[in-house]
């Protein structure tokens, strides 16, 4: 009946089996609690207090018996062996040089024409001519060089055509090549950094 209707905390499957000494302390605490409850029901709280104190003492003993102290430790990594430092096989390895952009500087004709098309003044014919000449050297790199050449000739024939001007400026924008990124020289080391570099040079290599 106890296993069906009772509430027990002593299940082997849950790994809560208690040792005989702990069971005896719990029974003693439960007995004292029943004694205290009986006195309280009879209206004698002063008589119930000693039994309650005894039950509390037994419960404290159970708590001390069940308490497990674990030392708090951090991550303990194995010490580094200084003899293995920089001892890898570097055969066949070399310094990898930074790949520099070898593209030539972009021709300023496209940028000059794009700037001129954005102004209110008429585009100089010399600017259009230089751009048309530049187009002849970029036949393989541009998507539609013939369409660009036709737009240039249309604007040269009709300098006051606003729609022709806007259309050509949109097409010229696609022909602007980004210049290669300039190289920035590293700032010289200060006194502290220089001492560090000198220490690295003086360190014996394996």
Buried (B, 14 or more C-beta within 10 A) or exposed (E): EEEEEEEEEEEEEEEEEBEEEBEEBBEBBEBBBEBBBEBBEEEEEEBBEEBBEBBBEBBEBBEEEEEEEEEEEEEEEEEEEEEEEEEEEEEEEEEEEEEEEEEEEBBEBBBBBBBBBEEEEEBEEEBBEBBBEBBEEBEEEBEEBEEBBEBBEBBBEEEEEEEBBEBBBEBBEEBEBEEEEEEEEEEEEEEEEEEEEEEEEEEEEE
